[in-house]
Amino acid sequence: MSDSAGAPQPASKPAPKSKYDYSKGPLPLNINLQWCKACNICIAFCPTQVFEPDRDGRPVQARPEACTQCTICWTHCPDFAITSNYK
């Protein structure tokens, strides 16, 4: 008989943290709102939910500290409206 009550439980993985410190510099991303057509691909694909739509449907960086510079938003933007300020 084995008792699982004494077995250590695996620790849950913490959310990915950014290796960049955005507190002393510019926001992690630059969004050219003149080029953006508000398709919201960046909002849908962002794994850390950095973006939220503004009243016109264009992305704003609601949680910039969550940005991990994964490149998903700017590589999928059909208008090339998003660039990184750190890469």
Z-matrix of the N, CA and C atoms (Angstrom, degrees):
N
C 1 1.439
C 2 1.525 1 109.75
N 3 1.275 2 114.92 1 127.68
C 4 1.459 3 118.65 2 177.44
C 5 1.514 4 109.47 3 -108.62
N 6 1.291 5 114.66 4 141.31
C 7 1.453 6 120.98 5 -178.26
C 8 1.523 7 108.29 6 -107.25
N 9 1.338 8 118.12 7 116.43
C 10 1.458 9 120.95 8 -177.98
C 11 1.522 10 112.30 9 -85.85
N 12 1.315 11 117.76 10 -4.34
C 13 1.461 12 119.79 11 -178.66
C 14 1.524 13 111.41 12 -68.77
N 15 1.327 14 118.16 13 -28.90
C 16 1.449 15 121.25 14 -178.60
C 17 1.516 16 113.24 15 -89.85
N 18 1.324 17 118.26 16 -7.88
C 19 1.460 18 121.28 17 -178.01
C 20 1.526 19 109.95 18 -75.67
N 21 1.309 20 117.13 19 138.35
C 22 1.469 21 119.07 20 178.32
C 23 1.524 22 110.95 21 -69.71
N 24 1.308 23 115.51 22 140.77
C 25 1.462 24 121.64 23 178.65
C 26 1.524 25 108.89 24 -88.17
N 27 1.338 26 117.12 25 139.83
C 28 1.465 27 118.33 26 178.28
C 29 1.527 28 110.01 27 -66.31
N 30 1.314 29 115.49 28 139.24
C 31 1.465 30 120.60 29 -179.99
C 32 1.526 31 109.45 30 -73.59
N 33 1.311 32 116.21 31 140.29
C 34 1.460 33 119.18 32 177.89
C 35 1.520 34 108.37 33 -74.38
N 36 1.335 35 115.36 34 147.70
C 37 1.452 36 120.49 35 -178.34
C 38 1.521 37 109.89 36 -73.75
N 39 1.317 38 117.52 37 133.66
C 40 1.466 39 119.07 38 175.56
C 41 1.527 40 109.84 39 -72.91
N 42 1.309 41 116.11 40 160.28
C 43 1.459 42 120.86 41 177.58
C 44 1.520 43 108.99 42 -61.82
N 45 1.344 44 116.93 43 146.95
C 46 1.459 45 118.53 44 -179.53
C 47 1.526 46 110.51 45 -62.38
N 48 1.321 47 115.22 46 134.51
C 49 1.451 48 120.25 47 178.97
C 50 1.515 49 108.38 48 -103.70
N 51 1.298 50 114.11 49 147.43
C 52 1.450 51 119.11 50 178.34
C 53 1.520 52 109.46 51 -76.22
N 54 1.319 53 116.35 52 142.68
C 55 1.454 54 119.93 53 177.20
C 56 1.526 55 111.14 54 -86.72
N 57 1.328 56 116.02 55 -0.36
C 58 1.451 57 121.55 56 179.14
C 59 1.525 58 110.17 57 -103.49
N 60 1.330 59 115.86 58 145.47
C 61 1.464 60 121.43 59 176.55
C 62 1.527 61 107.30 60 -104.44
N 63 1.325 62 115.32 61 106.94
C 64 1.457 63 120.82 62 -176.86
C 65 1.523 64 112.79 63 -89.73
N 66 1.322 65 118.91 64 1.07
C 67 1.461 66 120.80 65 -174.74
C 68 1.532 67 112.76 66 -73.57
N 69 1.319 68 117.77 67 -23.27
C 70 1.456 69 120.02 68 -175.43
C 71 1.521 70 113.64 69 -110.46
N 72 1.297 71 117.22 70 2.70
C 73 1.453 72 119.51 71 -177.13
C 74 1.509 73 112.02 72 -135.53
N 75 1.323 74 116.28 73 -160.90
C 76 1.458 75 119.95 74 179.92
C 77 1.524 76 111.51 75 -72.04
N 78 1.308 77 115.95 76 168.36
C 79 1.462 78 120.55 77 174.63
C 80 1.525 79 108.94 78 -59.34
N 81 1.316 80 117.80 79 157.04
C 82 1.468 81 119.02 80 -175.32
C 83 1.525 82 114.44 81 -65.18
N 84 1.329 83 116.67 82 -28.82
C 85 1.455 84 120.06 83 -175.37
C 86 1.520 85 110.74 84 -127.52
N 87 1.308 86 115.07 85 151.77
C 88 1.456 87 121.78 86 174.68
C 89 1.527 88 106.56 87 -111.51
N 90 1.321 89 117.33 88 124.11
C 91 1.462 90 121.80 89 179.92
C 92 1.521 91 108.13 90 -112.56
N 93 1.315 92 116.56 91 116.28
C 94 1.453 93 121.70 92 177.38
C 95 1.533 94 107.39 93 -83.79
N 96 1.318 95 115.99 94 99.47
C 97 1.465 96 120.50 95 -175.01
C 98 1.524 97 112.74 96 -70.75
N 99 1.331 98 118.07 97 -17.70
C 100 1.463 99 120.02 98 175.46
C 101 1.524 100 111.07 99 -73.58
N 102 1.313 101 117.41 100 -28.17
C 103 1.461 102 121.04 101 178.59
C 104 1.526 103 112.11 102 -89.14
N 105 1.320 104 117.16 103 -25.93
C 106 1.471 105 121.93 104 -174.65
C 107 1.520 106 110.96 105 -69.50
N 108 1.332 107 116.54 106 131.77
C 109 1.458 108 120.60 107 177.00
C 110 1.526 109 112.07 108 -105.37
N 111 1.321 110 117.44 109 12.90
C 112 1.470 111 124.05 110 176.54
C 113 1.527 112 112.34 111 60.92
N 114 1.325 113 116.71 112 44.26
C 115 1.470 114 120.34 113 177.43
C 116 1.524 115 111.32 114 -77.09
N 117 1.340 116 117.59 115 -20.53
C 118 1.465 117 125.08 116 177.80
C 119 1.523 118 114.74 117 67.06
N 120 1.313 119 117.43 118 19.94
C 121 1.465 120 120.46 119 174.65
C 122 1.528 121 109.92 120 -63.24
N 123 1.322 122 116.48 121 -40.94
C 124 1.471 123 120.23 122 -179.89
C 125 1.524 124 111.05 123 -63.46
N 126 1.314 125 117.05 124 -39.13
C 127 1.465 126 121.01 125 179.11
C 128 1.522 127 110.35 126 -65.86
N 129 1.311 128 116.76 127 -42.29
C 130 1.463 129 121.23 128 -177.43
C 131 1.523 130 112.75 129 -70.87
N 132 1.336 131 117.46 130 -36.35
C 133 1.464 132 120.37 131 -174.52
C 134 1.523 133 114.55 132 -89.42
N 135 1.312 134 119.01 133 -15.82
C 136 1.465 135 121.04 134 -175.55
C 137 1.528 136 110.27 135 -64.03
N 138 1.343 137 117.89 136 119.03
C 139 1.462 138 120.37 137 -177.34
C 140 1.529 139 114.02 138 -72.66
N 141 1.328 140 117.56 139 -17.34
C 142 1.463 141 119.87 140 -178.78
C 143 1.523 142 113.03 141 -113.39
N 144 1.317 143 117.87 142 11.48
C 145 1.470 144 124.38 143 177.26
C 146 1.524 145 112.50 144 51.92
N 147 1.321 146 116.18 145 51.45
C 148 1.459 147 121.50 146 177.91
C 149 1.531 148 110.54 147 -70.51
N 150 1.327 149 117.15 148 -35.64
C 151 1.464 150 121.73 149 -172.59
C 152 1.518 151 113.58 150 -96.38
N 153 1.342 152 113.81 151 153.17
C 154 1.460 153 122.93 152 166.28
C 155 1.521 154 106.21 153 -139.96
N 156 1.329 155 117.77 154 149.38
C 157 1.464 156 118.76 155 179.78
C 158 1.530 157 111.59 156 -76.90
N 159 1.332 158 115.74 157 145.17
C 160 1.460 159 119.26 158 173.29
C 161 1.527 160 108.42 159 -85.13
N 162 1.304 161 118.30 160 -170.31
C 163 1.471 162 120.03 161 -175.53
C 164 1.518 163 112.87 162 -66.84
N 165 1.343 164 117.10 163 -19.85
C 166 1.459 165 121.12 164 177.27
C 167 1.530 166 112.20 165 -95.18
N 168 1.325 167 117.27 166 0.12
C 169 1.458 168 121.67 167 179.47
C 170 1.513 169 114.41 168 89.72
N 171 1.314 170 117.68 169 1.25
C 172 1.466 171 120.73 170 179.44
C 173 1.528 172 109.70 171 -84.64
N 174 1.326 173 117.22 172 149.78
C 175 1.470 174 120.04 173 -176.60
C 176 1.528 175 112.76 174 -73.06
N 177 1.313 176 115.09 175 140.78
C 178 1.463 177 122.41 176 169.35
C 179 1.520 178 106.84 177 -126.47
N 180 1.318 179 116.65 178 153.31
C 181 1.459 180 121.15 179 -178.74
C 182 1.528 181 108.96 180 -84.83
N 183 1.314 182 116.33 181 90.95
C 184 1.460 183 121.48 182 -178.17
C 185 1.522 184 111.82 183 -76.56
N 186 1.325 185 117.39 184 -32.60
C 187 1.462 186 122.27 185 -179.53
C 188 1.532 187 109.35 186 -131.90
N 189 1.328 188 117.84 187 70.51
C 190 1.476 189 119.77 188 -176.62
C 191 1.518 190 113.52 189 -63.89
N 192 1.328 191 117.62 190 -27.88
C 193 1.470 192 120.07 191 -179.60
C 194 1.521 193 112.09 192 -66.64
N 195 1.325 194 117.47 193 -17.12
C 196 1.464 195 121.61 194 179.83
C 197 1.524 196 112.63 195 -85.84
N 198 1.318 197 118.13 196 -8.90
C 199 1.464 198 121.52 197 -176.95
C 200 1.522 199 110.18 198 -67.78
N 201 1.326 200 116.18 199 126.95
C 202 1.468 201 121.91 200 179.30
C 203 1.528 202 112.31 201 -104.84
N 204 1.334 203 117.81 202 6.75
C 205 1.468 204 122.67 203 -178.13
C 206 1.528 205 110.82 204 57.84
N 207 1.320 206 116.59 205 42.18
C 208 1.472 207 121.03 206 -177.40
C 209 1.526 208 112.45 207 -75.43
N 210 1.301 209 119.60 208 -13.42
C 211 1.467 210 128.12 209 177.41
C 212 1.524 211 114.52 210 78.17
N 213 1.303 212 119.49 211 0.88
C 214 1.464 213 120.71 212 -176.89
C 215 1.519 214 111.59 213 -63.50
N 216 1.326 215 117.98 214 -43.89
C 217 1.463 216 119.76 215 -175.26
C 218 1.521 217 112.09 216 -65.41
N 219 1.336 218 117.51 217 -46.88
C 220 1.458 219 117.18 218 -175.71
C 221 1.518 220 113.39 219 -80.34
N 222 1.311 221 119.40 220 -21.53
C 223 1.470 222 118.98 221 176.04
C 224 1.527 223 111.69 222 -80.27
N 225 1.322 224 118.11 223 -22.76
C 226 1.461 225 120.79 224 179.13
C 227 1.525 226 113.63 225 -97.80
N 228 1.317 227 117.87 226 -7.58
C 229 1.464 228 120.96 227 -179.59
C 230 1.532 229 109.35 228 -68.74
N 231 1.346 230 117.59 229 117.17
C 232 1.467 231 119.14 230 -177.75
C 233 1.528 232 113.29 231 -71.27
N 234 1.331 233 117.62 232 -15.69
C 235 1.463 234 121.26 233 -178.13
C 236 1.525 235 112.94 234 -102.87
N 237 1.330 236 117.83 235 0.42
C 238 1.466 237 123.08 236 -176.67
C 239 1.526 238 110.90 237 55.08
N 240 1.335 239 116.17 238 37.17
C 241 1.456 240 121.69 239 -175.56
C 242 1.526 241 112.93 240 -87.23
N 243 1.328 242 118.28 241 -9.20
C 244 1.462 243 121.41 242 -177.17
C 245 1.519 244 109.41 243 -116.07
N 246 1.324 245 115.27 244 131.06
C 247 1.464 246 121.51 245 174.71
C 248 1.526 247 108.07 246 -133.94
N 249 1.309 248 115.47 247 156.56
C 250 1.454 249 120.94 248 178.56
C 251 1.517 250 110.07 249 -88.76
N 252 1.308 251 116.47 250 142.60
C 253 1.449 252 121.53 251 173.30
C 254 1.526 253 111.60 252 -91.37
N 255 1.331 254 117.96 253 -0.23
C 256 1.471 255 121.74 254 -174.75
C 257 1.517 256 113.68 255 -124.74
N 258 1.307 257 120.12 256 -13.21
C 259 1.470 258 121.61 257 -179.83
C 260 1.499 259 110.18 258 -117.53
